[in-house]
Amino acid sequence: MRPVPHVLLALGLLGSGAEAGEGISFDQALGLSATAPDVLGAERAVAVKRQLNRAISSQTQHPQVSLQPGYRLYPESAREPEFIAEVLHSWNLSGLSGARRRSAAAEADVLDAEARALALARRLGAARAWVDAWAAQRLLATAQQQEALAAELERLVTRTTALAETTRADLAEARAFHAEAELAVIDAQGVVFERGLELAMEIGRAATEPLVPLGELPVPVLPPASEWPGVLAQVARLPEVMRREFEARAARARAVEERAARGGLGQFGVALQRDAPGGLVVSGAARIYLPVFDRGERERGGMLAQAERMAGEHDMALAAAVSHLALAFHEVEHTGEALAALESRLVPASDEGARLRERIYQAGEATLPEVLQARRTAMAAAGRLERARADHAWARIKVWLLLASLYSQSHAPAGPDAGDARRERKERRPEGLSGSMRASGAPGETERGAAP
């Protein structure tokens, strides 16, 4: 048997299938995830909110102009037109102006955290979809290679059967094995199509043909394991955790705003009065509304209750984020160990076993079922190897994206100018992320793509 030509044939078939859809690299997938419609919509929402927040007036009441025209009827000698004109303005005496600005800024922080959390989810989804599509392609190539070997084995058994050296039962088993390999190729082609469309959906692309991943698996540079405990202590800065914190803060800010809105009110102004016959009077006006009874308890109750509920959700999200990131770190090590075991032991041993079993069979010292079993073992090991490569790459990419989001930008407490200050800050990343990402075994490539 000469398996090399069939390997080349399998790779050729894979290449021809890849041309059916649009090619996309890993960096392109991450970049396009940032332009998904929902991500752009979330960013626009933040921009609109921040813009209108800056336009919030420091005055909470409008000026009042009052005009009271009249006519004096008695005594008859003083019958003349009269009028009273007043100009009044009200000021909240409980700090409503500042409370409104702080509440609006807190709401903008919530929208900003939601936008960042959505962008991170889209990046993670696009990265996972790209890796899954890459793995599907490699599994298809492996299935095609194994189908070519199964076809060669069937031809060998057919020749030996014609020479009466094997039984018809052996020929039937060889044909069944070939049909099984062909079915595996069909299944792999279906998975390639599904994963390609899933990749398109993750980046917000309306596609009818599957996208085709281009290039090798990326290998992100991560901080050393000795720094991981320190990273776990900072998970409170992840967007989803910060969103819960900001929601609790915004609810409390709305409660403060509501209390201030029901606080004291001062009204001051001037009045001009024409008093017949021929009189003209100018006077001042001052009114104070005392917040004696209703201070917004009805509305503030719901707001403060929501704040306590969101505080509990924040604590829950924080605990879950610690475990989630710790599990992500563990997956990097676990998948790396599994990949090393497959590459160094299982796959070479199973391939060698299958080749030796086929040689023994050709020498007449082994049965066909033994050959088929050895070949199935080798096929299963080859498939596990491709999946292990994808799993390990995804584990590293996931940690890389989480750390990039964790160190992207710090958030100060809510304030009227928080959005402007935040836009001016440069991203801060851990030292382990500065190296960005390297392609795994891609000829001519070294480092690629900045951190997302």
Summary of the structure (lengths in Angstrom):
residues: 452
radius of gyration: 36.5
end to end distance: 48.1
largest distance: 143.5
contacts: 1440
relative contact order: 0.15
helix: 65%
strand: 12%
